[in-house]
Amino acid sequence: MMSLFCLIAPGFLVVFLEGPFGRLLARLGQTRPNYLGDPIPVGFGILLAAAALPAYVTGIVQRIETQWAIPLMTAVLVFCALGAMDDIQGDRSVGGLKGHLREFVVKRRITTGLVKALAGTWVALILSAALLPHSWGDLLVTAALIALMANALNLVDTRPVRACAAFLALSAGTLLSFLPRAAPAMLWAMPGTVIGLLPVERGRRGMLGDSGANMLGATLGLSMALAFPFWGRITVVMGLVAFHIFTEVTSLNGFIERHGVLRRVDAWIQGPPPAAPERPSE
């Protein structure tokens, strides 16, 4: 019953509030041109965080899976806030971790992206130490998993629905890893919010923003850290390192466009862009 509540209630909140929240973002000037050049409200990760919080608070108050609820709620709040800082004040001319490091080394300029990366790594270390204080190996691998996954979903989030689809696919694998036992109820909350947001992203009515991608990646990495044994965490970290190297040497968008199967899957995930409104005849 708790698992069903954690899945449905957050998703319902997102569906119910997405319209007013999008209009609020627009009134506050929080819009950004999407890949088609259309101004879209950005920062829907904040809505996802707000929608998931009641499930975590319920778990804490009723002492249901507090060992999952407390760290997940911490990751949601901190990584969403770091991403929102980048959404509001971030410099879009600088991209990628290497780009932010270059800005600091060459120009002695601290970008919000660099602050987000460093603060996120520090929080990941704290969460890792609190959860798995067994050895330095556990500490570093778990922190790397959380921090790298947060950045990985940021790298994926360059087209509608991509980050959401990646999150849901990897979350499904994490939830299935608990079989034949039932997965902890708290792990269903964030997937529920993402499912509720899919029509918004597919309809190009709003963007996750760094507040969403950063938060989804961190909570996914944390969930994997709590679910997987040490060797499983190392395997995921190695895959994340390879993915980061790949995105530094080639364009992810270009790679997808050059491969027909990936291009068709990507187009199916995104859905067709909304038709432009007809101009009245003169």
Salt bridges, closest charged atoms under 4 A:
GLU18 OE2 - ARG205 NH2 3.00
ASP86 OD2 - LYS116 NZ 3.16
ASP87 OD1 - ARG32 NH2 3.32
ASP91 OD2 - ARG109 NH2 2.92
GLU103 OE2 - LYS107 NZ 3.46
GLU103 OE1 - ARG109 NH2 2.82
ASP138 OD1 - ARG233 NH1 3.24
ASP210 OD2 - ARG92 NH2 3.76
ASP210 OD2 - LYS116 NZ 3.19
GLU248 OE1 - LYS98 NZ 3.66
ASP266 OD1 - ARG162 NE 2.90
